[in-house]
Amino acid sequence: MTTLPGYRIKDRHARPDRPPPGVRLAVGATAAVLAALAASMLPGSDSVLRTLIVVVAVAAFAGWADDWRPALATAAVGFLLVDGFLVDRYGQLAWHGGADGLRLAAFVGAAVVGTWLGRMSPATGAVPRTRPRS
């Protein structure tokens, strides 16, 4: 429970074993930057593989974060990094029509699927346990 002067705000997503969403966003942005840096080592003609590296990093982070808020924010950071530095050069953002639409859908999908898988992992206790039939 967070207390502000005159307000009481309860964060439904706060868990004692996870850092706050802002810290998770910083971790996700760092993961996206490192993945984009690794993808930049590949030749520029292999743009699908370069994008896929960052998408997989976003999905892995979303599974760890176990919260849709930092996962979607990290997906946005990843998309902007890919669009500005891997597709274009020098950080210049430009819309490339359907190709950018597919990239954006891949990043949002990775964030959603990663978060869902993170919530379903046995480590979070979200998986329903089956009882043996008697």
C-alpha positions as CSV (number, residue, x, y, z in Angstrom):
1,M,0.0,0.0,0.0
2,T,1.4,3.4,-1.0
3,T,0.5,6.4,0.9
4,L,0.4,9.9,-0.5
5,P,-0.8,13.0,1.4
6,G,-4.6,12.6,1.4
7,Y,-4.6,9.5,-0.7
8,R,-4.2,5.8,-0.3
9,I,-3.3,3.8,-3.4
10,K,-3.2,0.1,-3.5
11,D,-1.2,-1.5,-6.3
12,R,-2.9,-4.8,-7.2
13,H,0.2,-5.9,-9.1
14,A,2.6,-5.4,-6.3
15,R,4.3,-8.6,-5.1
16,P,7.0,-8.8,-2.5
17,D,9.2,-10.9,-4.7
18,R,9.2,-8.5,-7.6
19,P,10.7,-5.0,-8.0
20,P,8.2,-2.2,-8.6
21,P,7.0,-1.6,-12.2
22,G,9.3,1.3,-12.8
23,V,12.4,-0.7,-11.9
24,R,11.1,-3.5,-14.2
25,L,10.7,-1.0,-17.0
26,A,14.3,0.1,-16.6
27,V,15.5,-3.5,-16.7
28,G,13.3,-4.1,-19.8
29,A,14.7,-1.0,-21.6
30,T,18.2,-2.1,-20.8
31,A,17.4,-5.6,-22.2
32,A,16.0,-4.0,-25.4
33,V,19.0,-1.8,-25.9
34,L,21.4,-4.7,-25.3
35,A,19.4,-6.9,-27.8
36,A,19.4,-4.1,-30.4
37,L,23.1,-3.7,-29.9
38,A,23.7,-7.4,-30.4
39,A,21.4,-7.3,-33.5
40,S,23.3,-4.4,-35.0
41,M,26.3,-6.8,-35.4
42,L,24.4,-8.7,-38.1
43,P,24.5,-7.5,-41.7
44,G,21.9,-4.8,-42.5
45,S,20.4,-7.0,-45.3
46,D,19.1,-9.5,-42.6
47,S,16.5,-7.1,-41.1
48,V,14.1,-9.9,-40.1
49,L,16.6,-11.7,-38.0
50,R,17.8,-8.4,-36.5
51,T,14.2,-7.6,-35.5
52,L,13.6,-11.1,-34.2
53,I,16.5,-10.8,-31.8
54,V,14.9,-7.8,-30.1
55,V,11.4,-9.3,-30.2
56,V,12.7,-12.4,-28.4
57,A,14.4,-10.2,-25.8
58,V,11.1,-8.4,-25.2
59,A,9.2,-11.6,-24.8
60,A,11.8,-13.0,-22.4
61,F,11.6,-9.8,-20.3
62,A,7.8,-9.9,-20.4
63,G,7.9,-13.4,-19.0
64,W,10.2,-12.3,-16.2
65,A,8.3,-9.1,-15.5
66,D,5.0,-10.8,-15.1
67,D,3.1,-7.5,-15.6
68,W,1.7,-6.0,-18.8
69,R,2.6,-2.4,-18.0
70,P,6.4,-2.7,-18.2
71,A,6.1,-5.3,-20.8
72,L,4.2,-3.1,-23.2
73,A,6.4,-0.1,-22.4
74,T,9.5,-2.3,-23.2
75,A,7.8,-3.4,-26.4
76,A,7.5,0.2,-27.4
77,V,11.1,0.9,-26.6
78,G,12.2,-2.1,-28.6
79,F,10.1,-1.1,-31.6
80,L,11.5,2.4,-31.6
81,L,15.1,1.1,-31.3
82,V,14.5,-1.3,-34.2
83,D,12.9,1.4,-36.3
84,G,15.4,4.1,-35.5
85,F,18.7,2.2,-35.5
86,L,18.3,-1.2,-37.2
87,V,15.9,-0.3,-40.0
88,D,16.9,3.3,-40.5
89,R,20.2,4.9,-39.4
90,Y,21.3,7.3,-36.7
91,G,18.1,7.1,-34.7
92,Q,15.8,8.7,-37.4
93,L,12.3,7.4,-37.0
94,A,10.2,6.9,-40.1
95,W,7.0,5.0,-40.8
96,H,7.6,2.3,-43.5
97,G,3.9,1.3,-44.1
98,G,2.9,-2.3,-43.7
99,A,6.4,-3.5,-42.7
100,D,6.4,-1.3,-39.6
101,G,2.9,-2.4,-38.8
102,L,4.0,-6.0,-38.8
103,R,7.0,-5.1,-36.6
104,L,4.8,-3.3,-34.1
105,A,2.4,-6.2,-34.0
106,A,5.3,-8.6,-33.4
107,F,6.5,-6.5,-30.4
108,V,3.0,-6.1,-28.9
109,G,2.4,-9.8,-29.4
110,A,5.7,-10.7,-27.8
111,A,4.8,-8.6,-24.8
112,V,1.4,-10.1,-24.4
113,V,2.5,-13.7,-24.9
114,G,5.5,-13.3,-22.7
115,T,3.4,-11.8,-19.9
116,W,0.8,-14.6,-20.2
117,L,3.5,-17.2,-20.1
118,G,5.1,-15.5,-17.1
119,R,1.9,-15.6,-15.3
120,M,1.3,-19.2,-16.1
121,S,4.7,-20.4,-15.0
122,P,4.9,-22.7,-12.0
123,A,7.3,-20.2,-10.3
124,T,4.5,-17.7,-9.9
125,G,2.1,-20.2,-8.5
126,A,-0.5,-19.3,-11.1
127,V,-0.8,-22.7,-12.7
128,P,-3.7,-24.6,-11.2
129,R,-2.5,-27.7,-9.5
130,T,-4.4,-30.9,-10.4
131,R,-5.3,-33.3,-7.7
132,P,-4.9,-37.0,-8.4
133,R,-8.2,-38.7,-8.9
134,S,-9.2,-41.1,-6.3
